[in-house]
Amino acid sequence: MYQVDLNSDIGESFGNYKLGFDAEVAKYITSANIACGWHAGDPVVMNRTVKIAKEKRLQIGAHPGLPDLMGFGRRKMDLTAEETKAYIKYQLGALMAFAEGLDINVEHLKPHGALYNLAAEDKKLAVAIAEAVYEVDQNIILVGLANSKLIQAGLEQGLQVANEVFADRAYNFDGTLVSRKKEGAVIHDSTLVVERVVRMVKKGEVEAITGDKIEIEADTVCVHGDNPQAVELTSKIREGLEKEGIKIIAMSNL
């Protein structure tokens, strides 16, 4: 039987600024990556988002980013291993406090934006993230780009890992994501998106932007829900997977 988790990055509003359609997206996913206040989110939003996730019976995970609200955590920073570990622990601890207050557990951690992309290729950074998670809670699942350095570091550290694939993002030949600055980085054709996701889950492969076929492992699929069209796309992805006989379950149950 084929099975996969559907995750989405939510809780990314901040103060008076609203981003995303968290309650709507929550209807279709199984795991929620909740922003921890550095690239997006704030204490009130975090608490509210954890409540939404609990009401929808979603698995919750920390979504730590770089301290870059202005750049939404998408600008690169030069970090030491010590800084990286401290940043991860700080944000993970914050979310764990809100989760404990609502009597649920933080089950996974997925870095955000530039931190995620850097850790996919930088082994030292990946190791620092994996060590930080391990030192806080060895049972937390580390989510990273499929077949990346972060997945490798997590396995070496003795953590459970989840290989993540992206429904609406183009891939380079080496398995990394095409930069959002380049044309074609985001795929808008919903039919094509669903076909790509099904192919990744059932065949373990995806077509790179170069036209080449690359092997990929899909434990969890990231679906973006920060605009009304994306909410509809999330619904179509779930419907398309279920039509293909693919069971949708939280990553902790895989």
C-alpha positions in Angstrom: 0.0 0.0 0.0 1.2 3.5 -0.9 1.0 6.1 1.9 2.3 9.6 2.4 1.9 12.6 4.8 0.7 16.0 3.6 2.3 18.9 5.4 1.9 22.7 5.2 3.7 25.7 6.7 1.2 27.6 8.8 1.1 30.1 11.6 3.0 32.7 9.5 1.0 35.7 10.4 2.5 38.4 12.6 0.9 41.1 14.6 -1.6 43.0 12.4 -0.3 41.2 9.3 -2.2 38.1 8.2 -0.6 35.6 5.9 -2.1 32.3 4.8 -5.4 30.5 5.3 -4.5 28.2 8.1 -8.0 27.0 9.1 -8.8 26.2 5.5 -5.5 24.4 4.7 -5.9 22.4 8.0 -8.9 20.6 6.5 -6.7 18.8 4.0 -3.3 18.1 5.6 -2.1 15.7 8.2 0.9 17.6 9.6 1.3 21.3 10.4 4.7 23.0 10.5 4.2 26.0 12.8 6.4 29.1 12.5 8.2 29.9 15.7 8.4 33.7 15.7 11.7 34.4 13.9 10.9 34.4 10.2 7.2 34.7 10.9 4.6 34.2 13.6 4.4 35.6 17.1 3.4 34.2 20.5 -0.3 34.9 20.0 -0.3 33.4 16.5 1.7 30.4 17.7 -0.8 29.7 20.4 -3.8 30.2 18.1 -2.2 27.9 15.4 -1.5 25.1 17.9 -5.2 25.3 18.9 -6.3 25.0 15.2 -4.0 22.0 14.7 -5.3 20.3 17.8 -8.9 20.9 16.8 -8.2 19.3 13.4 -6.2 16.5 15.0 -3.1 17.3 13.0 0.4 16.3 14.0 2.3 19.5 14.9 5.9 20.3 14.2 8.3 23.3 14.8 9.2 25.4 11.8 12.2 27.3 12.9 13.8 29.9 10.6 16.6 32.5 10.6 16.1 35.7 12.6 14.9 37.6 9.6 11.3 38.9 9.7 11.9 41.5 7.0 13.1 38.9 4.6 10.7 36.1 5.7 13.7 33.9 6.5 14.6 33.5 2.9 17.9 35.5 3.0 21.1 33.5 3.6 23.1 34.0 6.8 26.6 32.7 7.7 26.1 30.7 10.9 28.4 28.8 13.2 27.4 25.4 14.5 27.0 26.9 18.0 24.6 29.6 16.7 22.6 27.1 14.6 22.0 24.8 17.5 21.0 27.7 19.8 18.6 29.0 17.2 16.9 25.6 16.7 16.6 24.9 20.5 15.2 28.4 21.2 12.4 28.1 18.6 11.7 24.5 19.3 11.4 25.2 23.0 9.0 28.0 22.4 6.6 25.8 20.4 6.9 23.0 22.9 5.7 25.3 25.7 2.5 26.2 23.7 2.0 22.5 22.8 2.4 21.4 26.4 -0.1 23.9 27.5 -2.7 22.3 25.2 -1.6 18.7 26.2 -0.2 17.7 22.8 3.4 16.9 21.6 5.7 18.4 19.1 6.3 15.4 16.8 8.6 16.9 14.1 10.8 19.7 13.1 11.3 21.2 9.7 13.6 24.2 9.1 12.3 27.1 7.0 13.4 28.9 3.9 17.1 29.7 3.6 17.9 27.6 6.7 16.2 24.6 5.1 18.0 25.1 1.7 21.4 25.7 3.3 21.1 22.6 5.4 20.2 20.5 2.4 23.7 21.1 1.0 25.9 22.1 4.0 26.7 19.0 6.0 28.1 21.0 9.0 24.9 23.0 9.3 22.8 19.9 8.8 24.7 18.2 11.6 24.2 21.1 14.0 20.4 21.1 13.3 20.3 17.3 13.9 22.3 17.5 17.1 20.1 20.3 18.4 16.9 18.2 17.8 18.5 15.1 19.4 19.6 17.0 22.5 16.1 18.3 23.1 14.0 15.3 22.2 15.3 12.2 20.5 11.8 11.2 19.4 11.2 14.2 17.2 11.2 13.5 13.5 13.6 15.6 11.4 12.0 16.7 8.1 14.3 17.6 5.3 14.6 17.8 1.5 14.5 14.3 0.1 17.9 12.6 -0.1 19.7 15.8 1.2 22.5 16.4 3.7 20.0 17.1 6.4 18.3 13.7 6.0 21.8 12.1 6.1 22.7 14.0 9.2 19.5 13.1 10.9 20.0 9.4 10.3 23.6 9.5 11.5 22.4 11.2 14.7 19.9 8.4 15.3 16.8 10.4 14.6 13.7 9.4 12.7 13.6 11.3 9.4 11.0 12.2 6.8 12.1 12.8 3.2 10.1 15.8 2.0 9.0 16.5 -1.6 7.4 19.6 -3.0 4.1 19.6 -4.9 4.4 22.8 -6.7 8.2 23.5 -6.9 10.6 22.6 -9.8 13.7 20.6 -9.1 17.2 20.9 -10.4 19.1 17.9 -11.8 20.9 17.4 -8.4 17.6 17.1 -6.5 17.7 20.6 -5.0 14.8 23.1 -5.5 15.0 25.6 -8.3 15.5 29.1 -6.9 12.3 31.2 -6.6 14.2 33.9 -8.5 14.2 31.8 -11.6 11.3 31.4 -14.1 9.5 28.1 -13.7 10.5 27.6 -10.1 6.8 27.4 -9.0 4.4 25.2 -10.9 0.9 26.7 -11.2 -0.9 24.0 -13.4 -2.9 22.0 -10.8 -3.3 19.0 -13.1 0.5 18.8 -13.6 1.1 19.3 -9.8 -1.1 16.4 -9.0 0.5 14.2 -11.6 4.0 15.0 -10.3 3.0 14.2 -6.7 1.5 10.9 -7.6 4.6 10.0 -9.7 6.9 10.9 -6.8 4.9 8.8 -4.3 4.3 5.7 -6.5 7.3 5.7 -8.8 9.9 7.5 -6.6 10.9 9.8 -9.4 10.3 13.4 -10.6 11.2 15.3 -13.8 13.8 17.9 -13.2 13.5 21.4 -14.9 16.2 20.1 -17.3 13.8 17.3 -18.5 15.9 14.6 -16.8 14.3 12.0 -14.5 15.7 12.0 -11.0 15.0 9.5 -8.2 13.3 10.8 -5.1 11.9 9.4 -1.9 8.6 10.8 -0.7 7.6 10.4 2.9 5.8 13.8 3.2 4.5 16.2 0.6 4.7 20.0 1.3 1.7 21.9 0.0 1.6 25.6 0.3 -1.6 27.3 1.5 -0.8 31.1 1.6 -3.4 32.2 -0.9 -7.0 31.1 -1.9 -5.8 29.3 -5.0 -3.3 27.3 -3.0 -6.1 26.1 -0.7 -7.9 24.8 -3.7 -4.7 23.2 -4.9 -4.2 21.5 -1.6 -7.7 20.0 -1.9 -7.0 18.7 -5.4 -3.7 17.1 -4.3 -5.4 15.2 -1.6 -8.2 14.2 -3.8 -5.8 13.1 -6.5 -3.7 11.0 -4.2 -6.7 9.3 -2.7 -8.1 8.5 -6.2 -4.8 6.7 -6.8 -5.2 4.6 -3.7 -2.6 6.4 -1.7 -3.4 6.6 2.0 -2.9 10.0 3.6 -1.5 9.7 7.2 0.6 11.7 9.6 4.3 11.2 9.2 4.7 9.8 12.7 2.5 6.9 11.6 4.5 6.1 8.5 
